[in-house]
């Protein structure tokens, strides 16, 4: 399983999401998924969303279904590995360029840290 890597920049919700017909809970769940959607996608368990958003698991499942039905997220279930990956789709899908840039930034940071250790 991949470790949780979050590039947390605060809470920012695009106006199209904020002004949409989403409930407040759906909006917060979408924003949390969007902030966790990295090169591996969002791999957070429902328990993470429960704790972060203070919602019940049943509510999380329902809000995930609604976000999927509204075309805002895709959910990939890998039963063989017992994993789930959630990705934002549409206008807010992470592009391969963003992923490459993020990975490149991490590699550069590691290399710089190694230089300073010598």
N, C-alpha and C positions, 0 to 999 in steps of 0.2 A: 504494500500500500504506500502511496506517496505521502510524504509529510505535508501538513497543511502549510502552504505558503501564501501569505496574504499581503498584497500591496495595498495597505489600508491608507487612504488619503482623506478620510473623513466621510461624511455622508453627503452624497450628491445624487439627486434623482433628476434625470432629464425631464424637461417640461412635458414631453409627449407621454411619459409614464405618469407624472404627477397629475396631469390634467385628463388622464384617461378614465375609463369607467371602473378601474381597479379599486377594490376596497383598500383601506389604510393598511390592513394586514397583508394583503397581496402585494401592495407597493413595497412594504418593508421587506417582505420575503424576496421579491424580485431584486431589490437593491442589495440584499445580503448575498444572494446568488451571484449577482453581477460583480461584487467586490471579491468574491472567492473564485471566480471563473478565470483560472490561470492557464498555463500551457497544458495542464492535465484536465482542464474543466473543473467544475466545482464537485468535489468528492465528499463534502460534508454530509454527515449522517443527520437524520431527522432530530436526533438528540441535540445536536449543535443548534439547529434552528429553534428547538423548544427552549433551550437555555438562553440563547441570545435574544429571541423575540418574545419569550415568556408566553408561548402558546402550547397547547396540547398536541400530541402526536396526530390525533385524528384531524385536527385543524390543519396541521402542516400538510398531511396527505391531500386533504381537500383543496388547499390553496395551490399546491403543486399541480394538481390535476387541472385547476382553473387556468393557471398560467400556461400550461401546456396547450389546453384547448383554445386559448386566445392567441396562440402562436408566438409567445414570448420566450419560451424555453423549450429545449428538447431534453428528454431523459433517456439515457442509454443504460439498460440493465444487462449486466453480464452475469448470468446465473451460474456459469461454470466457476467464476472467480468470486461470486457473491459480492459484487460491487455495483455501484450506481454512479454515473457521471451525469451532471446537469450542466448544460451550456445555454447561455443566452443566445437567441437567434434573431434574425432580422437585422435591423439597423445597428443593434448593439452587440452583434457577434464579434468576438475577437478575431482579428485577421492574422494570418500567418506572419505578416511583417511585424505586428505587435509582439507576437510570441517570440520571434527571432530576436527582436530588439531587447526584450526582457531577459532572455537567456544570455545574450551578449553582454548586457549590463552586469549580470550576476558573475559571469566568467571574468570580466574585467575587474570587478571588485575582489574576487578571490585572488587573481594574479597580483593585484596591487597589495593586498594584505600579505601575500607570501613574500613579496619584495621587502616589505618593512620588517618582516620577521628575521631576515638574514642579517 
